[in-house]
Amino acid sequence: MVLTPTLARETPELGWLDPAQGFDTVMGRLLEWVAFTPLQNATGAPAISLPLATTAAGLPQGMMLAAGHGGEAMLLELAYELEEARPWPLLRDA
């Protein structure tokens, strides 16, 4: 099991990924932002993103748990345990 943030930074401000800035700029920013997820995407190994933290701005921050191939059940069991121990914040609670 590997634990990382789902994304490397908070949700960017509107326009940060504006395609008018040019391909190299946007791709560089995008790859920096999603730094932790490409390995799971490329290998097909299971992962789950859970809202386990909150940013300084009060936004939910996902934490990604990744497992080896065949680890889906373990990920779901862990997610259920974490949600029971610390329920996810709901939008209606904000």
N, CA, C and O atoms as a CHARMM CRD file, in Angstrom:
* protein
*
  376
    1    1 MET  N      0.84900  -1.16000   0.00000 PROA 1      0.00000
    2    1 MET  CA     0.00000   0.00000   0.00000 PROA 1      0.00000
    3    1 MET  C      0.90400   1.23500   0.00000 PROA 1      0.00000
    4    1 MET  O      1.87100   1.31300   0.75800 PROA 1      0.00000
    5    2 VAL  N      0.57400   2.18600  -0.85500 PROA 2      0.00000
    6    2 VAL  CA     1.32300   3.44200  -0.93400 PROA 2      0.00000
    7    2 VAL  C      0.33800   4.58100  -0.73600 PROA 2      0.00000
    8    2 VAL  O     -0.74000   4.57600  -1.33000 PROA 2      0.00000
    9    3 LEU  N      0.69000   5.54900   0.08400 PROA 3      0.00000
   10    3 LEU  CA    -0.15000   6.71400   0.34200 PROA 3      0.00000
   11    3 LEU  C      0.53200   7.95800  -0.20700 PROA 3      0.00000
   12    3 LEU  O      1.67500   8.25100   0.14400 PROA 3      0.00000
   13    4 THR  N     -0.16800   8.69000  -1.06800 PROA 4      0.00000
   14    4 THR  CA     0.31800   9.96900  -1.59700 PROA 4      0.00000
   15    4 THR  C     -0.86100  10.92900  -1.67600 PROA 4      0.00000
   16    4 THR  O     -2.01100  10.49300  -1.61400 PROA 4      0.00000
   17    5 PRO  N     -0.60200  12.21800  -1.81100 PROA 5      0.00000
   18    5 PRO  CA    -1.71600  13.10800  -2.15300 PROA 5      0.00000
   19    5 PRO  C     -2.22100  12.70300  -3.53900 PROA 5      0.00000
   20    5 PRO  O     -1.45200  12.19000  -4.35200 PROA 5      0.00000
   21    6 THR  N     -3.49200  12.92600  -3.81100 PROA 6      0.00000
   22    6 THR  CA    -4.00500  12.62600  -5.14800 PROA 6      0.00000
   23    6 THR  C     -3.41200  13.60300  -6.15200 PROA 6      0.00000
   24    6 THR  O     -3.01200  13.21200  -7.24900 PROA 6      0.00000
   25    7 LEU  N     -3.35800  14.86300  -5.77500 PROA 7      0.00000
   26    7 LEU  CA    -2.79600  15.90700  -6.63400 PROA 7      0.00000
   27    7 LEU  C     -1.66500  16.60700  -5.89700 PROA 7      0.00000
   28    7 LEU  O     -1.65200  16.64000  -4.66600 PROA 7      0.00000
   29    8 ALA  N     -0.72700  17.16000  -6.63100 PROA 8      0.00000
   30    8 ALA  CA     0.45300  17.77400  -6.02600 PROA 8      0.00000
   31    8 ALA  C      0.20200  19.18300  -5.49400 PROA 8      0.00000
   32    8 ALA  O      1.03700  19.73300  -4.77600 PROA 8      0.00000
   33    9 ARG  N     -0.94100  19.76800  -5.84100 PROA 9      0.00000
   34    9 ARG  CA    -1.26400  21.11100  -5.35200 PROA 9      0.00000
   35    9 ARG  C     -2.76400  21.27300  -5.32100 PROA 9      0.00000
   36    9 ARG  O     -3.49600  20.44400  -5.86200 PROA 9      0.00000
   37   10 GLU  N     -3.22700  22.34200  -4.68700 PROA 10     0.00000
   38   10 GLU  CA    -4.66300  22.62100  -4.64900 PROA 10     0.00000
   39   10 GLU  C     -5.20400  22.80500  -6.06200 PROA 10     0.00000
   40   10 GLU  O     -4.45100  22.97800  -7.02000 PROA 10     0.00000
   41   11 THR  N     -6.51500  22.76200  -6.16300 PROA 11     0.00000
   42   11 THR  CA    -7.15000  23.03500  -7.45200 PROA 11     0.00000
   43   11 THR  C     -6.66000  24.38400  -7.94700 PROA 11     0.00000
   44   11 THR  O     -6.74300  25.37900  -7.22800 PROA 11     0.00000
   45   12 PRO  N     -6.14900  24.42200  -9.17100 PROA 12     0.00000
   46   12 PRO  CA    -5.59300  25.69200  -9.67500 PROA 12     0.00000
   47   12 PRO  C     -6.67500  26.73600  -9.90900 PROA 12     0.00000
   48   12 PRO  O     -7.85300  26.42600 -10.08900 PROA 12     0.00000
   49   13 GLU  N     -6.22900  27.97100  -9.90000 PROA 13     0.00000
   50   13 GLU  CA    -7.13800  29.08500 -10.17900 PROA 13     0.00000
   51   13 GLU  C     -7.60200  29.01000 -11.63000 PROA 13     0.00000
   52   13 GLU  O     -6.90600  28.47300 -12.49100 PROA 13     0.00000
   53   14 LEU  N     -8.75800  29.54300 -11.88100 PROA 14     0.00000
   54   14 LEU  CA    -9.30500  29.59200 -13.22500 PROA 14     0.00000
   55   14 LEU  C     -8.29100  30.25100 -14.15800 PROA 14     0.00000
   56   14 LEU  O     -7.77200  31.32500 -13.85300 PROA 14     0.00000
   57   15 GLY  N     -8.01300  29.62000 -15.27700 PROA 15     0.00000
   58   15 GLY  CA    -7.06900  30.14900 -16.25000 PROA 15     0.00000
   59   15 GLY  C     -5.67500  29.56100 -16.15100 PROA 15     0.00000
   60   15 GLY  O     -4.87500  29.73500 -17.07000 PROA 15     0.00000
   61   16 TRP  N     -5.35800  28.86500 -15.05900 PROA 16     0.00000
   62   16 TRP  CA    -4.01200  28.31300 -14.87400 PROA 16     0.00000
   63   16 TRP  C     -3.67900  27.28500 -15.94800 PROA 16     0.00000
   64   16 TRP  O     -2.51900  27.13500 -16.33000 PROA 16     0.00000
   65   17 LEU  N     -4.69500  26.57600 -16.43400 PROA 17     0.00000
   66   17 LEU  CA    -4.50100  25.58600 -17.49100 PROA 17     0.00000
   67   17 LEU  C     -5.11200  26.06000 -18.81100 PROA 17     0.00000
   68   17 LEU  O     -5.46800  25.23800 -19.65500 PROA 17     0.00000
   69   18 ASP  N     -5.23500  27.35500 -18.99500 PROA 18     0.00000
   70   18 ASP  CA    -5.81200  27.92600 -20.21700 PROA 18     0.00000
   71   18 ASP  C     -4.96100  27.52500 -21.42000 PROA 18     0.00000
   72   18 ASP  O     -3.76800  27.82600 -21.45500 PROA 18     0.00000
   73   19 PRO  N     -5.55800  26.84600 -22.41300 PROA 19     0.00000
   74   19 PRO  CA    -4.77800  26.40800 -23.57800 PROA 19     0.00000
   75   19 PRO  C     -4.18600  27.55500 -24.38900 PROA 19     0.00000
   76   19 PRO  O     -3.28800  27.32500 -25.19800 PROA 19     0.00000
   77   20 ALA  N     -4.65800  28.76700 -24.19800 PROA 20     0.00000
   78   20 ALA  CA    -4.10400  29.91500 -24.91900 PROA 20     0.00000
   79   20 ALA  C     -2.66900  30.21200 -24.47100 PROA 20     0.00000
   80   20 ALA  O     -1.95800  30.96100 -25.14200 PROA 20     0.00000
   81   21 GLN  N     -2.23900  29.63700 -23.35500 PROA 21     0.00000
   82   21 GLN  CA    -0.87400  29.86400 -22.84800 PROA 21     0.00000
   83   21 GLN  C      0.16600  29.05200 -23.59600 PROA 21     0.00000
   84   21 GLN  O      1.36600  29.23700 -23.38900 PROA 21     0.00000
   85   22 GLY  N     -0.27800  28.16100 -24.45600 PROA 22     0.00000
   86   22 GLY  CA     0.66100  27.34100 -25.21400 PROA 22     0.00000
   87   22 GLY  C      0.75900  25.94000 -24.65900 PROA 22     0.00000
   88   22 GLY  O      0.62000  25.71300 -23.45700 PROA 22     0.00000
   89   23 PHE  N      1.00300  25.00700 -25.55800 PROA 23     0.00000
   90   23 PHE  CA     1.03600  23.59000 -25.22000 PROA 23     0.00000
   91   23 PHE  C      2.07300  23.26900 -24.14100 PROA 23     0.00000
   92   23 PHE  O      1.75300  22.59700 -23.16100 PROA 23     0.00000
   93   24 ASP  N      3.30300  23.74000 -24.31100 PROA 24     0.00000
   94   24 ASP  CA     4.36900  23.40000 -23.36400 PROA 24     0.00000
   95   24 ASP  C      4.06400  23.91000 -21.95600 PROA 24     0.00000
   96   24 ASP  O      4.30700  23.21100 -20.97300 PROA 24     0.00000
   97   25 THR  N      3.53800  25.11500 -21.86300 PROA 25     0.00000
   98   25 THR  CA     3.19900  25.68400 -20.55500 PROA 25     0.00000
   99   25 THR  C      2.09500  24.88000 -19.89400 PROA 25     0.00000
  100   25 THR  O      2.21200  24.50000 -18.73000 PROA 25     0.00000
  101   26 VAL  N      1.02500  24.62000 -20.62900 PROA 26     0.00000
  102   26 VAL  CA    -0.11400  23.90100 -20.06200 PROA 26     0.00000
  103   26 VAL  C      0.26500  22.46600 -19.69500 PROA 26     0.00000
  104   26 VAL  O     -0.09500  21.99500 -18.61600 PROA 26     0.00000
  105   27 MET  N      0.97900  21.77200 -20.56400 PROA 27     0.00000
  106   27 MET  CA     1.37600  20.39800 -20.26500 PROA 27     0.00000
  107   27 MET  C      2.32400  20.33500 -19.06800 PROA 27     0.00000
  108   27 MET  O      2.21100  19.43400 -18.23600 PROA 27     0.00000
  109   28 GLY  N      3.24700  21.27600 -18.97600 PROA 28     0.00000
  110   28 GLY  CA     4.13800  21.31700 -17.82100 PROA 28     0.00000
  111   28 GLY  C      3.37200  21.49800 -16.52900 PROA 28     0.00000
  112   28 GLY  O      3.64200  20.82100 -15.53700 PROA 28     0.00000
  113   29 ARG  N      2.41800  22.41000 -16.54200 PROA 29     0.00000
  114   29 ARG  CA     1.60300  22.64800 -15.34600 PROA 29     0.00000
  115   29 ARG  C      0.72800  21.44700 -15.01700 PROA 29     0.00000
  116   29 ARG  O      0.58300  21.07800 -13.85200 PROA 29     0.00000
  117   30 LEU  N      0.14900  20.84400 -16.03900 PROA 30     0.00000
  118   30 LEU  CA    -0.71500  19.69000 -15.82800 PROA 30     0.00000
  119   30 LEU  C      0.06400  18.51600 -15.24900 PROA 30     0.00000
  120   30 LEU  O     -0.39300  17.88000 -14.29900 PROA 30     0.00000
  121   31 LEU  N      1.23000  18.22300 -15.80800 PROA 31     0.00000
  122   31 LEU  CA     2.03500  17.11400 -15.30800 PROA 31     0.00000
  123   31 LEU  C      2.53000  17.36300 -13.88300 PROA 31     0.00000
  124   31 LEU  O      2.64700  16.43200 -13.08700 PROA 31     0.00000
  125   32 GLU  N      2.81500  18.61400 -13.57400 PROA 32     0.00000
  126   32 GLU  CA     3.20200  18.96700 -12.20700 PROA 32     0.00000
  127   32 GLU  C      2.03000  18.74400 -11.24800 PROA 32     0.00000
  128   32 GLU  O      2.21500  18.25800 -10.13300 PROA 32     0.00000
  129   33 TRP  N      0.83600  19.10000 -11.68800 PROA 33     0.00000
  130   33 TRP  CA    -0.36000  19.01100 -10.85300 PROA 33     0.00000
  131   33 TRP  C     -0.74600  17.56500 -10.56500 PROA 33     0.00000
  132   33 TRP  O     -1.09600  17.23700  -9.43100 PROA 33     0.00000
  133   34 VAL  N     -0.68700  16.69200 -11.57300 PROA 34     0.00000
  134   34 VAL  CA    -1.11700  15.30400 -11.41100 PROA 34     0.00000
  135   34 VAL  C      0.07500  14.36500 -11.21200 PROA 34     0.00000
  136   34 VAL  O      0.04300  13.22000 -11.66300 PROA 34     0.00000
  137   35 ALA  N      1.09100  14.82800 -10.55900 PROA 35     0.00000
  138   35 ALA  CA     2.36200  14.10800 -10.44400 PROA 35     0.00000
  139   35 ALA  C      2.24400  12.70000  -9.87000 PROA 35     0.00000
  140   35 ALA  O      3.07800  11.85100 -10.18600 PROA 35     0.00000
  141   36 PHE  N      1.25200  12.42300  -9.05000 PROA 36     0.00000
  142   36 PHE  CA     1.19000  11.13500  -8.36000 PROA 36     0.00000
  143   36 PHE  C      0.33400  10.08200  -9.06700 PROA 36     0.00000
  144   36 PHE  O      0.49500   8.89100  -8.79900 PROA 36     0.00000
  145   37 THR  N     -0.56400  10.48400  -9.95500 PROA 37     0.00000
  146   37 THR  CA    -1.50100   9.52900 -10.54200 PROA 37     0.00000
  147   37 THR  C     -1.04500   8.82300 -11.80800 PROA 37     0.00000
  148   37 THR  O     -1.55600   7.73500 -12.07500 PROA 37     0.00000
  149   38 PRO  N     -0.12200   9.35200 -12.61400 PROA 38     0.00000
  150   38 PRO  CA     0.21500   8.68900 -13.87400 PROA 38     0.00000
  151   38 PRO  C      0.73500   7.25600 -13.74600 PROA 38     0.00000
  152   38 PRO  O      0.47800   6.43800 -14.63000 PROA 38     0.00000
  153   39 LEU  N      1.45100   6.93100 -12.68200 PROA 39     0.00000
  154   39 LEU  CA     1.97500   5.57300 -12.53800 PROA 39     0.00000
  155   39 LEU  C      0.82800   4.56700 -12.45800 PROA 39     0.00000
  156   39 LEU  O      0.86800   3.52000 -13.10400 PROA 39     0.00000
  157   40 GLN  N     -0.18800   4.88700 -11.66600 PROA 40     0.00000
  158   40 GLN  CA    -1.33700   3.98200 -11.57100 PROA 40     0.00000
  159   40 GLN  C     -2.06200   3.89600 -12.91700 PROA 40     0.00000
  160   40 GLN  O     -2.48800   2.81800 -13.33100 PROA 40     0.00000
  161   41 ASN  N     -2.19600   5.02400 -13.58700 PROA 41     0.00000
  162   41 ASN  CA    -2.86600   5.02900 -14.88700 PROA 41     0.00000
  163   41 ASN  C     -2.10200   4.18300 -15.90100 PROA 41     0.00000
  164   41 ASN  O     -2.71100   3.43500 -16.66500 PROA 41     0.00000
  165   42 ALA  N     -0.79600   4.29300 -15.91600 PROA 42     0.00000
  166   42 ALA  CA     0.01400   3.58600 -16.90800 PROA 42     0.00000
  167   42 ALA  C      0.08100   2.08900 -16.63600 PROA 42     0.00000
  168   42 ALA  O      0.08100   1.29100 -17.57400 PROA 42     0.00000
  169   43 THR  N      0.13900   1.69900 -15.36900 PROA 43     0.00000
  170   43 THR  CA     0.28900   0.28500 -15.04100 PROA 43     0.00000
  171   43 THR  C     -1.04100  -0.44500 -14.89600 PROA 43     0.00000
  172   43 THR  O     -1.09200  -1.67100 -14.98400 PROA 43     0.00000
  173   44 GLY  N     -2.11400   0.30700 -14.67500 PROA 44     0.00000
  174   44 GLY  CA    -3.41300  -0.32100 -14.45400 PROA 44     0.00000
  175   44 GLY  C     -3.57300  -0.88000 -13.05500 PROA 44     0.00000
  176   44 GLY  O     -4.55300  -1.56800 -12.76800 PROA 44     0.00000
  177   45 ALA  N     -2.61400  -0.59100 -12.17500 PROA 45     0.00000
  178   45 ALA  CA    -2.72200  -1.04700 -10.79100 PROA 45     0.00000
  179   45 ALA  C     -3.81000  -0.22600 -10.09100 PROA 45     0.00000
  180   45 ALA  O     -3.99300   0.94900 -10.40700 PROA 45     0.00000
  181   46 PRO  N     -4.52900  -0.83200  -9.14500 PROA 46     0.00000
  182   46 PRO  CA    -5.64500  -0.13600  -8.50800 PROA 46     0.00000
  183   46 PRO  C     -5.19500   0.95900  -7.54200 PROA 46     0.00000
  184   46 PRO  O     -4.15100   0.86800  -6.89700 PROA 46     0.00000
  185   47 ALA  N     -6.01600   1.98200  -7.47400 PROA 47     0.00000
  186   47 ALA  CA    -5.81000   3.08000  -6.52500 PROA 47     0.00000
  187   47 ALA  C     -7.16800   3.66900  -6.21100 PROA 47     0.00000
  188   47 ALA  O     -8.13100   3.48400  -6.95600 PROA 47     0.00000
  189   48 ILE  N     -7.23300   4.37600  -5.10500 PROA 48     0.00000
  190   48 ILE  CA    -8.46700   5.04700  -4.71500 PROA 48     0.00000
  191   48 ILE  C     -8.10300   6.39200  -4.11500 PROA 48     0.00000
  192   48 ILE  O     -7.12800   6.51100  -3.37400 PROA 48     0.00000
  193   49 SER  N     -8.89300   7.39800  -4.43900 PROA 49     0.00000
  194   49 SER  CA    -8.68700   8.72900  -3.88600 PROA 49     0.00000
  195   49 SER  C     -9.78500   8.98400  -2.86000 PROA 49     0.00000
  196   49 SER  O    -10.97200   8.82900  -3.14800 PROA 49     0.00000
  197   50 LEU  N     -9.37200   9.37500  -1.66700 PROA 50     0.00000
  198   50 LEU  CA   -10.31200   9.60400  -0.57500 PROA 50     0.00000
  199   50 LEU  C    -10.13300  11.02200  -0.03200 PROA 50     0.00000
  200   50 LEU  O     -9.00400  11.50400   0.05600 PROA 50     0.00000
  201   51 PRO  N    -11.22500  11.69900   0.33300 PROA 51     0.00000
  202   51 PRO  CA   -11.12500  13.06300   0.85700 PROA 51     0.00000
  203   51 PRO  C    -10.70100  13.06100   2.33200 PROA 51     0.00000
  204   51 PRO  O    -11.51800  13.29800   3.22100 PROA 51     0.00000
  205   52 LEU  N     -9.43700  12.79400   2.57400 PROA 52     0.00000
  206   52 LEU  CA    -8.94600  12.61900   3.94000 PROA 52     0.00000
  207   52 LEU  C     -8.37500  13.87800   4.56900 PROA 52     0.00000
  208   52 LEU  O     -8.09100  13.89300   5.76700 PROA 52     0.00000
  209   53 ALA  N     -8.20400  14.91800   3.79500 PROA 53     0.00000
  210   53 ALA  CA    -7.58800  16.13600   4.32800 PROA 53     0.00000
  211   53 ALA  C     -8.33400  17.36000   3.80800 PROA 53     0.00000
  212   53 ALA  O     -9.21900  17.25600   2.95900 PROA 53     0.00000
  213   54 THR  N     -7.96300  18.49500   4.32600 PROA 54     0.00000
  214   54 THR  CA    -8.53300  19.77300   3.89900 PROA 54     0.00000
  215   54 THR  C     -7.37800  20.74600   3.68000 PROA 54     0.00000
  216   54 THR  O     -6.43200  20.78600   4.46600 PROA 54     0.00000
  217   55 THR  N     -7.46400  21.52000   2.61700 PROA 55     0.00000
  218   55 THR  CA    -6.42000  22.50500   2.33800 PROA 55     0.00000
  219   55 THR  C     -6.56000  23.69800   3.27200 PROA 55     0.00000
  220   55 THR  O     -7.54500  23.81400   4.00100 PROA 55     0.00000
  221   56 ALA  N     -5.57900  24.57200   3.24800 PROA 56     0.00000
  222   56 ALA  CA    -5.63700  25.79100   4.05600 PROA 56     0.00000
  223   56 ALA  C     -6.84000  26.64800   3.67900 PROA 56     0.00000
  224   56 ALA  O     -7.35500  27.40300   4.50400 PROA 56     0.00000
  225   57 ALA  N     -7.28800  26.52700   2.42100 PROA 57     0.00000
  226   57 ALA  CA    -8.45200  27.28800   1.95300 PROA 57     0.00000
  227   57 ALA  C     -9.76800  26.59300   2.29300 PROA 57     0.00000
  228   57 ALA  O    -10.84000  27.10100   1.96400 PROA 57     0.00000
  229   58 GLY  N     -9.69300  25.43500   2.95100 PROA 58     0.00000
  230   58 GLY  CA   -10.89600  24.72000   3.33500 PROA 58     0.00000
  231   58 GLY  C    -11.45000  23.79100   2.26700 PROA 58     0.00000
  232   58 GLY  O    -12.56200  23.28100   2.40700 PROA 58     0.00000
  233   59 LEU  N    -10.69600  23.56900   1.21500 PROA 59     0.00000
  234   59 LEU  CA   -11.13800  22.66200   0.16000 PROA 59     0.00000
  235   59 LEU  C    -10.75900  21.23400   0.51000 PROA 59     0.00000
  236   59 LEU  O     -9.74000  21.01000   1.16400 PROA 59     0.00000
  237   60 PRO  N    -11.56400  20.25700   0.08600 PROA 60     0.00000
  238   60 PRO  CA   -11.16400  18.86900   0.33900 PROA 60     0.00000
  239   60 PRO  C     -9.90000  18.53200  -0.43500 PROA 60     0.00000
  240   60 PRO  O     -9.72300  18.96100  -1.57500 PROA 60     0.00000
  241   61 GLN  N     -9.03600  17.77000   0.18700 PROA 61     0.00000
  242   61 GLN  CA    -7.80200  17.34300  -0.46600 PROA 61     0.00000
  243   61 GLN  C     -7.78600  15.82500  -0.47200 PROA 61     0.00000
  244   61 GLN  O     -7.83900  15.18300   0.57700 PROA 61     0.00000
  245   62 GLY  N     -7.71100  15.26300  -1.66900 PROA 62     0.00000
  246   62 GLY  CA    -7.71200  13.81600  -1.80100 PROA 62     0.00000
  247   62 GLY  C     -6.36200  13.22500  -1.45000 PROA 62     0.00000
  248   62 GLY  O     -5.31000  13.80100  -1.72800 PROA 62     0.00000
  249   63 MET  N     -6.42600  12.07600  -0.84000 PROA 63     0.00000
  250   63 MET  CA    -5.23400  11.27800  -0.58600 PROA 63     0.00000
  251   63 MET  C     -5.42700   9.98400  -1.36300 PROA 63     0.00000
  252   63 MET  O     -6.48900   9.36600  -1.29800 PROA 63     0.00000
  253   64 MET  N     -4.39800   9.58000  -2.09600 PROA 64     0.00000
  254   64 MET  CA    -4.49300   8.39600  -2.93400 PROA 64     0.00000
  255   64 MET  C     -3.80200   7.21900  -2.26500 PROA 64     0.00000
  256   64 MET  O     -2.63800   7.29100  -1.87000 PROA 64     0.00000
  257   65 LEU  N     -4.55000   6.14500  -2.15200 PROA 65     0.00000
  258   65 LEU  CA    -3.98800   4.87800  -1.69500 PROA 65     0.00000
  259   65 LEU  C     -3.83700   4.00700  -2.92700 PROA 65     0.00000
  260   65 LEU  O     -4.78300   3.84900  -3.69900 PROA 65     0.00000
  261   66 ALA  N     -2.65900   3.44600  -3.11500 PROA 66     0.00000
  262   66 ALA  CA    -2.38900   2.60500  -4.27500 PROA 66     0.00000
  263   66 ALA  C     -1.94200   1.22800  -3.79700 PROA 66     0.00000
  264   66 ALA  O     -1.24100   1.08700  -2.79500 PROA 66     0.00000
  265   67 ALA  N     -2.36800   0.23000  -4.54100 PROA 67     0.00000
  266   67 ALA  CA    -2.01300  -1.14600  -4.21600 PROA 67     0.00000
  267   67 ALA  C     -1.47800  -1.82900  -5.46500 PROA 67     0.00000
  268   67 ALA  O     -1.57400  -1.29400  -6.56900 PROA 67     0.00000
  269   68 GLY  N     -0.92400  -2.99400  -5.28100 PROA 68     0.00000
  270   68 GLY  CA    -0.46700  -3.77700  -6.41100 PROA 68     0.00000
  271   68 GLY  C     -1.65200  -4.41900  -7.12300 PROA 68     0.00000
  272   68 GLY  O     -2.78700  -4.35500  -6.64900 PROA 68     0.00000
  273   69 HSD  N     -1.37600  -5.03100  -8.25400 PROA 69     0.00000
  274   69 HSD  CA    -2.43400  -5.69800  -9.01200 PROA 69     0.00000
  275   69 HSD  C     -3.17300  -6.69100  -8.12000 PROA 69     0.00000
  276   69 HSD  O     -2.55500  -7.45200  -7.37500 PROA 69     0.00000
  277   70 GLY  N     -4.49000  -6.67400  -8.20600 PROA 70     0.00000
  278   70 GLY  CA    -5.31500  -7.56100  -7.39300 PROA 70     0.00000
  279   70 GLY  C     -5.63100  -7.00500  -6.02200 PROA 70     0.00000
  280   70 GLY  O     -6.25800  -7.69400  -5.21800 PROA 70     0.00000
  281   71 GLY  N     -5.22000  -5.78600  -5.72800 PROA 71     0.00000
  282   71 GLY  CA    -5.41700  -5.20300  -4.39800 PROA 71     0.00000
  283   71 GLY  C     -6.69800  -4.40400  -4.23300 PROA 71     0.00000
  284   71 GLY  O     -6.82800  -3.64600  -3.27300 PROA 71     0.00000
  285   72 GLU  N     -7.64500  -4.55800  -5.14900 PROA 72     0.00000
  286   72 GLU  CA    -8.87900  -3.76000  -5.07400 PROA 72     0.00000
  287   72 GLU  C     -9.64500  -3.98300  -3.77200 PROA 72     0.00000
  288   72 GLU  O    -10.09500  -3.02100  -3.14900 PROA 72     0.00000
  289   73 ALA  N     -9.79700  -5.23000  -3.35800 PROA 73     0.00000
  290   73 ALA  CA   -10.56200  -5.52300  -2.14300 PROA 73     0.00000
  291   73 ALA  C     -9.91500  -4.86100  -0.92400 PROA 73     0.00000
  292   73 ALA  O    -10.60600  -4.29300  -0.07800 PROA 73     0.00000
  293   74 MET  N     -8.59200  -4.93900  -0.84200 PROA 74     0.00000
  294   74 MET  CA    -7.88700  -4.31800   0.28000 PROA 74     0.00000
  295   74 MET  C     -8.10000  -2.79900   0.28400 PROA 74     0.00000
  296   74 MET  O     -8.29200  -2.20200   1.34300 PROA 74     0.00000
  297   75 LEU  N     -8.06700  -2.17600  -0.89800 PROA 75     0.00000
  298   75 LEU  CA    -8.30500  -0.73200  -0.97800 PROA 75     0.00000
  299   75 LEU  C     -9.70700  -0.37400  -0.49800 PROA 75     0.00000
  300   75 LEU  O     -9.88100   0.57500   0.26600 PROA 75     0.00000
  301   76 LEU  N    -10.70600  -1.13200  -0.94300 PROA 76     0.00000
  302   76 LEU  CA   -12.07600  -0.84800  -0.52700 PROA 76     0.00000
  303   76 LEU  C    -12.28400  -1.08300   0.96300 PROA 76     0.00000
  304   76 LEU  O    -12.97000  -0.30000   1.62000 PROA 76     0.00000
  305   77 GLU  N    -11.70600  -2.13900   1.50000 PROA 77     0.00000
  306   77 GLU  CA   -11.81600  -2.39800   2.93500 PROA 77     0.00000
  307   77 GLU  C    -11.18300  -1.26600   3.74600 PROA 77     0.00000
  308   77 GLU  O    -11.75400  -0.81000   4.73700 PROA 77     0.00000
  309   78 LEU  N    -10.02400  -0.82500   3.32700 PROA 78     0.00000
  310   78 LEU  CA    -9.35800   0.28000   4.01400 PROA 78     0.00000
  311   78 LEU  C    -10.17800   1.56100   3.90300 PROA 78     0.00000
  312   78 LEU  O    -10.29300   2.30800   4.87500 PROA 78     0.00000
  313   79 ALA  N    -10.74800   1.82300   2.72800 PROA 79     0.00000
  314   79 ALA  CA   -11.58400   3.01800   2.54300 PROA 79     0.00000
  315   79 ALA  C    -12.79100   2.98800   3.48000 PROA 79     0.00000
  316   79 ALA  O    -13.13500   4.00500   4.08100 PROA 79     0.00000
  317   80 TYR  N    -13.43800   1.82200   3.60800 PROA 80     0.00000
  318   80 TYR  CA   -14.58000   1.70400   4.52200 PROA 80     0.00000
  319   80 TYR  C    -14.15900   1.97400   5.95700 PROA 80     0.00000
  320   80 TYR  O    -14.86400   2.66400   6.69400 PROA 80     0.00000
  321   81 GLU  N    -13.01200   1.43200   6.36000 PROA 81     0.00000
  322   81 GLU  CA   -12.52400   1.64900   7.72600 PROA 81     0.00000
  323   81 GLU  C    -12.19800   3.11500   7.98000 PROA 81     0.00000
  324   81 GLU  O    -12.53000   3.66100   9.03200 PROA 81     0.00000
  325   82 LEU  N    -11.54500   3.74500   7.00900 PROA 82     0.00000
  326   82 LEU  CA   -11.20500   5.16800   7.16600 PROA 82     0.00000
  327   82 LEU  C    -12.45500   6.03900   7.22300 PROA 82     0.00000
  328   82 LEU  O    -12.52000   6.97900   8.01400 PROA 82     0.00000
  329   83 GLU  N    -13.44200   5.73300   6.39200 PROA 83     0.00000
  330   83 GLU  CA   -14.67400   6.53000   6.40900 PROA 83     0.00000
  331   83 GLU  C    -15.41800   6.34800   7.72700 PROA 83     0.00000
  332   83 GLU  O    -15.99400   7.30200   8.25000 PROA 83     0.00000
  333   84 GLU  N    -15.41000   5.15300   8.25800 PROA 84     0.00000
  334   84 GLU  CA   -16.07200   4.91800   9.53900 PROA 84     0.00000
  335   84 GLU  C    -15.35800   5.66900  10.66500 PROA 84     0.00000
  336   84 GLU  O    -16.00500   6.24400  11.54000 PROA 84     0.00000
  337   85 ALA  N    -14.03000   5.66000  10.63700 PROA 85     0.00000
  338   85 ALA  CA   -13.24700   6.32300  11.67900 PROA 85     0.00000
  339   85 ALA  C    -13.31900   7.84600  11.57100 PROA 85     0.00000
  340   85 ALA  O    -13.30900   8.55600  12.57600 PROA 85     0.00000
  341   86 ARG  N    -13.39100   8.32700  10.34300 PROA 86     0.00000
  342   86 ARG  CA   -13.38700   9.78400  10.11200 PROA 86     0.00000
  343   86 ARG  C    -14.25200  10.07300   8.87900 PROA 86     0.00000
  344   86 ARG  O    -13.73300  10.16700   7.76600 PROA 86     0.00000
  345   87 PRO  N    -15.56700  10.21500   9.07500 PROA 87     0.00000
  346   87 PRO  CA   -16.47500  10.38900   7.93200 PROA 87     0.00000
  347   87 PRO  C    -16.05500  11.54600   7.02500 PROA 87     0.00000
  348   87 PRO  O    -15.54400  12.57000   7.47800 PROA 87     0.00000
  349   88 TRP  N    -16.29100  11.34100   5.72900 PROA 88     0.00000
  350   88 TRP  CA   -15.94000  12.37300   4.74400 PROA 88     0.00000
  351   88 TRP  C    -16.79400  13.60600   4.98100 PROA 88     0.00000
  352   88 TRP  O    -17.96200  13.49800   5.35300 PROA 88     0.00000
  353   89 PRO  N    -16.21500  14.77200   4.76700 PROA 89     0.00000
  354   89 PRO  CA   -17.02400  16.00600   4.82600 PROA 89     0.00000
  355   89 PRO  C    -18.00500  16.02600   3.65200 PROA 89     0.00000
  356   89 PRO  O    -17.64300  15.65500   2.53500 PROA 89     0.00000
  357   90 LEU  N    -19.21300  16.44700   3.89600 PROA 90     0.00000
  358   90 LEU  CA   -20.22000  16.54100   2.85900 PROA 90     0.00000
  359   90 LEU  C    -20.42700  17.99100   2.45800 PROA 90     0.00000
  360   90 LEU  O    -20.22100  18.88900   3.27500 PROA 90     0.00000
  361   91 LEU  N    -20.82500  18.23600   1.23100 PROA 91     0.00000
  362   91 LEU  CA   -21.05800  19.60200   0.77300 PROA 91     0.00000
  363   91 LEU  C    -22.12700  20.28100   1.61700 PROA 91     0.00000
  364   91 LEU  O    -22.02600  21.47700   1.89000 PROA 91     0.00000
  365   92 ARG  N    -23.13500  19.55100   2.02900 PROA 92     0.00000
  366   92 ARG  CA   -24.19000  20.16200   2.82900 PROA 92     0.00000
  367   92 ARG  C    -23.68700  20.57900   4.21400 PROA 92     0.00000
  368   92 ARG  O    -24.32400  21.39100   4.88500 PROA 92     0.00000
  369   93 ASP  N    -22.53500  20.02100   4.64800 PROA 93     0.00000
  370   93 ASP  CA   -21.93400  20.37900   5.92900 PROA 93     0.00000
  371   93 ASP  C    -21.13700  21.66800   5.85800 PROA 93     0.00000
  372   93 ASP  O    -20.77800  22.24000   6.88700 PROA 93     0.00000
  373   94 ALA  N    -20.85700  22.13000   4.63400 PROA 94     0.00000
  374   94 ALA  CA   -19.99700  23.30700   4.46700 PROA 94     0.00000
  375   94 ALA  C    -20.74000  24.59000   4.77100 PROA 94     0.00000
  376   94 ALA  O    -20.16400  25.67400   4.67900 PROA 94     0.00000
